[in-house]
Amino acid sequence: MTTVQINLPDELAQKAASAGLLSAEAMEAMLREQLRRRAGEALQAMWQRLPQEELTPEIEQEIVEQVRQVRAAQQGRGAN
């Protein structure tokens, strides 16, 4: 387990603490969500750079299935 220390403006820290956002569980959930979002954005950016004529429906379906498998594996581990 890693300990992380951050500096926040007092008002923001107080509001976040009051909302329960500074708990280890809340911070973990927010970080996981951000990592997931950024991975999705990177995938979309990569997708946009690919030549569209090479992206067949079969390849697109294969990508969708791979994403579903990864998500299912993450849910199975409770990684949300």
The 8 nearest C-alpha neighbors of each residue, nearest first, counted from 0:
[[1, 2, 3, 23, 27, 24, 4, 26],
 [2, 0, 3, 4, 23, 27, 26, 5],
 [1, 3, 4, 0, 23, 5, 26, 27],
 [4, 2, 1, 5, 0, 23, 6, 26],
 [3, 5, 2, 6, 7, 1, 21, 23],
 [6, 4, 7, 3, 12, 2, 8, 21],
 [5, 7, 8, 4, 12, 9, 11, 3],
 [8, 6, 12, 9, 5, 11, 10, 13],
 [7, 9, 11, 10, 12, 6, 13, 5],
 [10, 8, 12, 11, 13, 7, 14, 6],
 [9, 11, 13, 12, 8, 14, 7, 15],
 [10, 12, 14, 8, 13, 9, 15, 7],
 [11, 13, 15, 9, 10, 14, 7, 16],
 [14, 12, 16, 10, 11, 15, 17, 9],
 [13, 15, 17, 11, 16, 12, 18, 10],
 [16, 14, 20, 18, 12, 17, 13, 11],
 [15, 17, 19, 13, 21, 18, 14, 20],
 [18, 16, 14, 19, 15, 13, 20, 12],
 [19, 17, 15, 16, 20, 14, 21, 13],
 [20, 18, 16, 17, 21, 22, 15, 25],
 [19, 21, 15, 25, 18, 22, 16, 26],
 [22, 20, 16, 19, 26, 15, 25, 23],
 [21, 23, 25, 24, 20, 26, 19, 16],
 [22, 24, 26, 25, 27, 21, 20, 28],
 [23, 25, 27, 22, 26, 28, 21, 20],
 [26, 24, 28, 22, 20, 27, 23, 29],
 [25, 27, 29, 23, 28, 24, 21, 30],
 [28, 26, 24, 30, 25, 29, 23, 31],
 [27, 29, 25, 31, 26, 30, 32, 24],
 [30, 28, 32, 26, 27, 31, 25, 33],
 [31, 29, 33, 27, 32, 28, 26, 34],
 [30, 32, 34, 28, 33, 29, 27, 35],
 [33, 31, 35, 29, 30, 34, 36, 28],
 [32, 34, 36, 30, 35, 31, 37, 29],
 [33, 35, 31, 37, 36, 32, 38, 30],
 [34, 36, 32, 38, 33, 37, 31, 39],
 [37, 35, 33, 39, 38, 34, 32, 40],
 [38, 36, 40, 34, 39, 35, 33, 41],
 [37, 39, 41, 35, 40, 36, 34, 42],
 [40, 38, 42, 36, 37, 41, 43, 35],
 [39, 41, 37, 43, 42, 38, 44, 36],
 [42, 40, 44, 38, 39, 43, 37, 45],
 [43, 41, 39, 45, 40, 44, 46, 38],
 [42, 44, 46, 40, 45, 41, 39, 47],
 [45, 43, 41, 47, 46, 42, 40, 48],
 [44, 46, 42, 48, 47, 43, 41, 49],
 [45, 47, 43, 44, 49, 48, 42, 41],
 [48, 46, 44, 45, 49, 43, 50, 51],
 [49, 47, 45, 46, 44, 50, 51, 43],
 [50, 48, 46, 47, 51, 45, 53, 54],
 [49, 51, 52, 53, 48, 54, 47, 46],
 [50, 52, 54, 53, 49, 47, 55, 48],
 [51, 53, 50, 54, 55, 49, 56, 58],
 [54, 52, 51, 50, 55, 49, 58, 56],
 [55, 53, 51, 52, 58, 59, 56, 50],
 [54, 56, 58, 57, 53, 59, 52, 51],
 [57, 55, 59, 58, 60, 54, 61, 53],
 [56, 58, 60, 55, 59, 61, 54, 62],
 [59, 57, 61, 55, 60, 56, 54, 62],
 [58, 60, 56, 62, 61, 57, 55, 63],
 [61, 59, 63, 57, 62, 58, 56, 64],
 [60, 62, 58, 64, 59, 63, 65, 57],
 [63, 61, 65, 59, 60, 64, 66, 58],
 [62, 64, 60, 66, 61, 65, 67, 59],
 [63, 65, 67, 61, 62, 66, 60, 68],
 [64, 66, 62, 68, 67, 63, 61, 69],
 [67, 65, 69, 63, 64, 68, 70, 62],
 [68, 66, 64, 70, 65, 69, 71, 63],
 [67, 69, 71, 65, 66, 70, 72, 64],
 [70, 68, 72, 66, 71, 67, 73, 65],
 [69, 71, 73, 67, 72, 68, 74, 66],
 [72, 70, 68, 74, 73, 69, 75, 67],
 [71, 73, 75, 69, 70, 74, 68, 76],
 [74, 72, 70, 78, 76, 75, 71, 69],
 [75, 73, 77, 71, 76, 72, 79, 78],
 [74, 76, 72, 73, 77, 71, 78, 70],
 [75, 77, 73, 74, 78, 72, 79, 71],
 [76, 78, 74, 75, 79, 73, 72, 71],
 [77, 79, 73, 76, 74, 75, 31, 72],
 [78, 74, 77, 73, 31, 28, 76, 32]]
